[in-house]
Amino acid sequence: MNVDNICSTEQLTFLKYVNEHYLFYSITIFTFASLFILVWILKQYTYFEKHKITRATIPTFPYGNFRDVIKQENSLHVLLWKHYNRFKRKGCKFGGLFLFIKPVILVVDSTVTLSINKNNRSNIFPLETKIDKKDIDKILGRHILTTFVERYDYSIKGVLPEKLLNNEVSSVLKDFLLESICIAFGFQSFEIVEEINQLLTARYDTSLRYYISLCIPFFGSRHSRLNLDLKDVLSEIIENRKKNDLLESDIIQSFIKLYNESDYTIEAITNQVINIFADILTYSYSTLIFCLYELAHNQEIQEEVIGEVRRFNKKNRKLTYENVEEPMYLDAVIKETLRKYPPVASIISLSNNNLEGYPDKNPLVFQSILGIHRDPQYYTKPEAFDPDRFTETRCFIKNTFIPFGLGATNNLYMKFTTLQVKLILISVFSSLEVKIKDGAANNLKYNTKLLYLSPCENLNFSFNRI
């Protein structure tokens, strides 16, 4: 091959139109710029060594330590859990990771966790409420829950078992939960199905853009338009109640009362209604699926649940809020599900205070709730599904059972999710049993595309009549 022929101006005709000096300068500048960027990236990746902070495995450009998570090959919560265990074995209060090239910290020590949550912080996930905790705690009054259980009992309780036998389980449970939660809030489910599905996708989807937004907040606003659609529906409900002087016993009415008796803006109220609705729907679905999966795997526990439901049905002809509180073993099963599979399996926040031993201000902080809930320091045999740990009188270390995080709404989520899942379990196990499908994999995989802890859509269990 003749090199002269290849490099000749006849072959490379564009050289006739390029000033050779400019070309040389451009190549030189590009080369030095590339070398500068490379050196800068390598220097960034030595951040934790420089400050003598234990870090995770060697980062990979451009993903840092989050390659499998960003490419949706692994769950964020599993990654943080793995590094939580690694840092804990080394006796670290916290450890360092790289999100792309941004240094972030993963908190391990409970005293550091308490310090972060007591001091000012800006939660990224789960979202913070702009309403005081004392006001949030008033939303789910006893009369609201009593009315919800009564409406659930006479409207939709009996339809679930037959649907589970004849239709795809995941779709049935999602639709049933949506209808049930709409009863509690005062929505008509058919009015908001499309808007809710779009909002949930935008709100909890962990796309590349989401992880970029953790480093560059400009990219973070993703669902304001969808919120407007739901706000329109909510505004119509509120306006109709004012116009016709209607007083309902539902969650929307509780928020209307809060608005009338406080200084909160209507925007703050409507935003909170939408946020709580979306969270309860997703958290209830996640908890229910994981609970059914564990009961399918643990037949002895399921038999005890069926026995308790059978005794409950013999004693009670209809559901009321008072008698639903009676099945204590069901409570323990749900709590153990929330321990092993916390819906808020990780907390992501910006700390507004300096952390002792960390040089930067306002660091991006990760906390692994999944790691805490499966830490043998706090729970014996943490990988075992053992509801008895919640039936015994036992003192748990503060903030070691936090399935919904540490925000103002966690008590509300705990109360309503437990009630919601309990009602459905009573409906299901009154006539059905759950079993692993023949030939199905034993383990239930996590959905790597969602921000909260959720199972994959391909469920490995089914229902039979008892």
C-alpha positions in Angstrom: 0.0 0.0 0.0 1.4 3.4 -1.0 1.2 5.8 1.9 1.8 8.8 -0.3 -1.4 8.0 -2.3 -3.4 7.7 0.9 -2.2 11.1 2.3 -2.2 13.0 -0.9 -4.4 16.0 -1.4 -6.1 14.2 -4.2 -7.3 11.6 -1.7 -8.0 14.2 1.1 -9.5 17.0 -0.9 -10.8 18.8 2.3 -7.2 19.8 3.0 -7.4 22.2 0.1 -10.0 24.3 2.1 -8.3 24.1 5.6 -5.6 26.3 6.8 -2.8 23.9 7.9 -1.8 26.2 10.8 -5.4 26.3 12.1 -5.7 22.6 11.7 -2.5 22.1 13.7 -3.6 24.5 16.4 -7.0 22.8 16.7 -5.5 19.3 17.0 -3.1 20.6 19.6 -5.8 22.3 21.6 -8.1 19.3 21.4 -5.3 17.0 22.6 -4.3 19.2 25.5 -8.0 19.7 26.5 -8.5 15.9 26.4 -5.5 15.3 28.6 -6.6 18.1 31.0 -10.1 16.5 31.3 -8.6 13.1 31.8 -6.3 14.3 34.5 -9.1 16.2 36.2 -11.4 13.1 36.2 -8.6 11.0 37.7 -8.1 13.6 40.3 -11.8 13.6 41.1 -11.7 9.9 41.5 -9.0 10.2 44.2 -11.2 12.5 46.3 -11.8 10.0 49.1 -8.2 8.8 49.3 -7.1 12.4 49.6 -9.4 12.9 52.6 -8.8 9.5 54.1 -12.4 8.3 53.7 -13.1 4.7 52.9 -14.6 4.4 49.5 -16.4 1.7 47.5 -14.8 -0.3 44.6 -12.8 1.5 41.9 -15.2 3.8 40.0 -15.7 3.4 36.2 -16.0 6.5 34.0 -18.6 7.9 33.3 -20.9 6.0 35.8 -18.7 6.0 38.9 -19.9 3.3 41.2 -23.4 3.3 39.9 -22.9 1.7 36.5 -25.3 -1.3 36.9 -27.9 0.9 38.5 -27.8 3.6 35.8 -28.0 0.9 33.1 -30.9 -0.6 35.1 -29.1 -3.9 35.5 -29.3 -3.7 39.3 -31.5 -2.1 41.9 -30.2 1.1 43.6 -31.3 -0.4 46.9 -29.4 -3.6 46.4 -26.2 -1.6 45.5 -26.5 0.6 48.6 -27.3 -2.4 50.8 -24.1 -4.2 49.5 -21.9 -1.1 50.3 -23.7 -0.6 53.6 -22.5 -4.1 54.6 -19.0 -3.5 53.3 -18.6 -0.2 55.1 -20.1 -1.6 58.3 -17.6 -4.5 58.3 -14.8 -2.0 58.2 -16.3 -0.1 61.1 -16.9 3.1 59.1 -19.5 5.7 60.2 -19.9 6.4 56.5 -18.3 5.6 53.2 -17.7 7.2 49.8 -19.1 6.5 46.4 -19.1 8.3 43.1 -22.2 9.1 41.2 -20.7 9.8 37.7 -17.8 12.0 39.0 -19.6 13.5 41.9 -18.5 12.3 45.4 -21.5 11.2 47.5 -21.6 9.5 50.9 -23.5 6.5 52.2 -24.2 6.7 55.9 -23.8 3.6 58.1 -23.6 4.6 61.7 -27.0 5.2 63.4 -25.7 8.2 65.3 -24.8 9.9 62.0 -28.2 9.0 60.6 -29.9 10.6 63.6 -27.7 13.7 63.3 -28.6 14.1 59.6 -32.3 13.7 60.2 -32.5 15.9 63.3 -30.7 18.8 61.5 -31.8 20.6 58.4 -31.8 18.5 55.3 -33.5 18.6 51.9 -35.0 15.3 51.0 -34.8 14.2 47.4 -36.4 10.8 48.0 -38.9 10.5 49.6 -40.2 14.0 48.9 -40.6 16.3 51.8 -44.0 17.6 52.8 -44.5 21.4 53.3 -47.1 20.6 55.9 -46.3 20.2 59.6 -46.2 16.7 61.1 -48.9 17.6 63.7 -51.3 18.6 60.9 -50.5 15.5 58.7 -51.2 13.3 61.7 -54.7 14.7 61.9 -55.6 13.8 58.3 -56.4 10.1 59.1 -58.9 10.7 61.8 -60.7 7.7 63.3 -64.0 8.7 61.6 -62.2 8.7 58.2 -60.8 5.2 58.7 -64.2 4.0 60.0 -66.0 5.3 56.9 -63.4 3.9 54.6 -63.6 0.3 56.0 -67.5 0.5 55.8 -67.4 1.6 52.2 -64.8 -1.0 51.3 -66.9 -3.8 53.0 -70.1 -3.1 51.1 -68.7 -2.0 47.7 -65.6 -4.0 46.6 -64.7 -6.5 49.3 -66.3 -9.6 47.6 -65.0 -9.0 44.0 -61.3 -9.7 44.6 -61.1 -13.5 44.9 -62.9 -14.3 41.7 -60.8 -11.8 39.7 -57.6 -13.2 41.1 -58.6 -16.7 39.9 -59.5 -15.6 36.4 -57.1 -12.7 35.5 -53.5 -11.7 35.6 -52.6 -11.2 39.3 -50.5 -8.0 39.0 -53.2 -6.1 37.0 -56.0 -7.2 39.3 -54.2 -6.1 42.4 -53.2 -2.7 40.9 -56.7 -2.0 39.8 -58.2 -3.1 43.1 -55.8 -1.0 45.1 -56.5 2.1 42.9 -60.3 1.7 43.5 -59.8 1.0 47.2 -57.6 4.1 47.7 -59.9 6.3 45.7 -62.7 5.3 48.1 -60.6 6.5 51.0 -59.7 9.8 49.3 -63.0 10.6 47.6 -61.8 10.3 43.9 -63.7 8.4 41.2 -61.0 6.0 40.0 -62.1 6.0 36.3 -61.5 9.8 36.3 -57.8 9.7 37.1 -56.5 6.3 35.9 -54.5 7.8 32.9 -53.2 10.8 34.9 -52.1 8.6 37.8 -50.3 6.1 35.6 -48.4 8.9 33.9 -47.6 10.6 37.2 -46.3 7.3 38.8 -44.0 6.7 35.8 -42.6 10.2 35.9 -42.4 10.3 39.7 -40.7 7.0 40.4 -38.9 6.1 37.2 -35.1 6.0 37.6 -34.0 6.9 34.1 -30.6 8.3 33.2 -32.1 11.8 33.6 -33.0 11.1 37.2 -29.4 10.3 38.2 -28.1 13.3 36.3 -30.5 15.4 38.2 -29.0 14.3 41.5 -25.8 15.9 40.3 -27.3 18.8 38.4 -30.7 19.7 39.9 -31.7 21.6 36.8 -32.8 18.3 35.2 -35.0 17.3 38.1 -38.4 18.8 37.4 -40.3 16.2 35.5 -43.9 16.0 36.5 -45.3 19.5 37.1 -47.6 19.2 34.0 -48.9 15.9 35.2 -49.6 17.5 38.7 -51.6 20.2 36.9 -53.9 17.5 35.4 -54.6 16.0 38.8 -55.0 19.4 40.4 -57.7 20.2 37.9 -59.6 17.0 39.0 -59.0 17.8 42.6 -60.1 21.5 42.2 -63.4 20.3 40.6 -64.1 18.0 43.5 -63.4 20.8 46.0 -65.5 23.3 44.1 -68.4 20.9 43.8 -68.4 20.3 47.5 -68.4 24.0 48.2 -71.1 24.7 45.7 -73.4 21.9 47.0 -72.4 22.3 50.7 -71.2 18.7 50.8 -69.3 17.3 53.8 -67.8 13.9 53.1 -65.9 11.5 55.4 -62.8 11.1 53.3 -59.2 12.2 53.1 -59.9 15.1 50.7 -62.4 16.5 53.1 -59.7 16.3 55.9 -57.4 18.4 53.7 -60.2 20.9 52.9 -60.7 21.3 56.6 -57.0 21.8 57.2 -57.0 24.4 54.4 -59.9 26.3 56.0 -58.4 26.3 59.5 -54.8 27.1 58.6 -52.5 29.4 56.6 -51.5 26.8 54.0 -52.0 27.8 50.4 -54.3 25.8 48.2 -51.3 24.8 46.1 -49.5 23.3 49.2 -52.7 21.4 50.0 -53.3 20.0 46.5 -49.7 19.0 46.1 -49.8 17.1 49.4 -53.0 15.3 48.4 -51.4 14.2 45.1 -48.1 13.2 46.8 -49.8 11.1 49.5 -52.2 9.5 47.0 -49.3 8.4 44.7 -47.2 7.2 47.6 -49.9 5.2 49.3 -50.8 3.5 46.0 -47.2 2.5 45.2 -46.3 1.5 48.8 -49.4 -0.6 49.3 -48.9 -2.5 46.0 -45.2 -3.2 46.9 -46.1 -4.3 50.4 -48.9 -6.5 49.3 -46.9 -8.3 46.5 -44.0 -9.0 48.8 -46.3 -10.2 51.5 -48.1 -12.7 49.2 -44.7 -13.8 47.9 -43.4 -14.6 51.4 -46.7 -16.4 52.3 -46.4 -18.5 49.2 -42.9 -19.5 50.2 -43.8 -20.1 53.9 -46.7 -22.4 54.0 -46.8 -22.7 57.8 -47.1 -19.0 58.2 -49.8 -18.9 55.5 -51.7 -21.6 57.3 -51.6 -19.6 60.5 -52.9 -16.5 58.6 -55.7 -18.6 57.0 -56.6 -19.9 60.4 -56.7 -16.4 61.9 -58.9 -15.1 59.0 -61.2 -18.1 59.4 -61.7 -17.3 63.1 -62.2 -13.7 62.4 -64.9 -14.4 59.8 -66.8 -16.7 62.2 -66.8 -14.0 64.8 -67.6 -11.0 62.5 -70.2 -10.9 59.8 -68.9 -7.6 58.3 -65.8 -5.5 58.4 -65.5 -2.5 60.7 -62.5 -0.5 61.7 -62.7 -1.8 65.3 -62.9 -5.5 64.4 -60.2 -5.2 61.7 -57.8 -4.3 64.5 -58.3 -7.8 66.1 -56.2 -10.1 63.9 -52.8 -9.4 65.5 -50.9 -12.1 63.6 -51.8 -10.3 60.4 -50.3 -7.1 61.8 -47.1 -9.0 62.5 -47.0 -10.5 59.0 -47.4 -7.0 57.5 -44.8 -5.5 59.7 -42.3 -8.2 59.0 -43.0 -7.7 55.2 -42.2 -4.0 55.7 -39.1 -4.8 57.6 -37.7 -7.2 55.0 -39.0 -5.1 52.0 -39.3 -1.5 53.1 -41.0 0.5 50.3 -38.6 3.4 51.0 -35.5 1.2 50.9 -33.2 4.2 50.5 -33.2 7.8 51.5 -31.6 10.4 49.3 -31.0 13.9 50.7 -28.8 17.0 50.7 -27.5 17.6 54.2 -27.6 21.3 55.1 -24.9 20.8 57.8 -21.3 19.7 57.8 -20.8 16.1 58.8 -18.0 15.3 61.2 -15.1 13.8 59.2 -16.4 15.0 55.8 -14.8 18.0 54.3 -17.5 19.4 52.0 -20.6 21.3 52.8 -24.1 20.2 51.7 -23.0 16.7 50.6 -25.4 14.4 48.7 -26.2 11.7 51.3 -27.6 8.2 50.8 -29.0 6.1 53.6 -29.8 2.4 53.1 -33.0 1.5 55.0 -32.7 -1.9 53.4 -29.3 -2.2 55.0 -30.6 -1.2 58.4 -33.6 -3.5 58.2 -31.4 -6.5 57.3 -28.6 -5.7 59.7 -27.9 -8.6 62.1 -27.0 -6.1 64.8 -30.6 -5.1 64.9 -32.5 -8.2 63.8 -31.5 -11.9 64.4 -31.5 -13.9 61.2 -32.5 -10.8 59.1 -32.9 -12.8 55.9 -35.6 -15.0 57.5 -39.2 -14.1 57.2 -40.3 -14.3 60.9 -43.5 -12.4 61.9 -43.0 -13.7 65.5 -40.4 -11.0 66.0 -43.3 -8.5 65.9 -45.7 -10.6 68.1 -43.4 -10.6 71.1 -42.8 -7.7 73.4 -39.5 -6.5 72.2 -37.7 -3.2 72.4 -36.2 -2.2 69.0 -33.4 0.4 68.8 -34.8 3.7 67.7 -34.9 4.3 63.9 -34.2 0.7 63.0 -37.7 0.1 61.7 -38.4 2.9 59.3 -40.1 1.4 56.2 -41.4 4.8 55.0 -38.4 6.8 56.0 -38.2 9.5 58.7 -40.4 12.2 57.3 -43.6 13.8 58.6 -45.8 11.4 56.6 -44.3 8.1 57.8 -46.9 7.6 60.6 -49.8 8.2 58.1 -48.3 5.8 55.6 -47.7 3.2 58.3 -51.3 3.4 59.5 -53.0 3.4 56.1 -50.8 0.9 54.3 -51.2 -1.6 57.2 -54.9 -1.2 57.2 -55.2 -1.4 53.4 -53.0 -4.5 53.1 -54.8 -6.1 56.0 -58.2 -5.6 54.4 -57.0 -7.2 51.2 -55.4 -10.2 53.0 -58.7 -10.8 54.8 -60.5 -10.7 51.5 -58.0 -13.1 49.8 -57.5 -15.7 52.5 -61.2 -16.0 53.3 -61.5 -18.3 50.2 -58.1 -18.6 48.5 -54.5 -19.7 49.2 -51.4 -18.6 47.4 -48.7 -20.9 46.0 -45.5 -20.6 43.9 -46.3 -21.4 40.3 -45.0 -24.8 39.0 -41.6 -24.3 37.4 -41.3 -20.7 38.5 -38.1 -19.3 39.9 -38.1 -19.2 43.7 -36.8 -15.7 44.1 -38.8 -12.6 43.3 -36.6 -10.0 41.5 -36.7 -6.3 42.2 -37.8 -3.8 39.6 -34.6 -1.9 38.6 -36.6 0.9 36.9 -38.4 2.2 40.0 -37.2 4.4 42.8 -39.1 2.7 45.5 -38.6 -1.0 46.3 -40.9 -3.0 44.1 -41.1 -6.5 42.5 -40.8 -7.1 38.8 -44.1 -7.5 37.0 -43.6 -11.2 36.2 -45.0 -12.6 39.5 -44.1 -16.2 40.4 -47.2 -17.0 42.5 -50.9 -17.8 41.8 -54.1 -18.5 43.7 -56.2 -21.6 44.3 -59.5 -22.1 46.2 -59.1 -23.4 49.7 
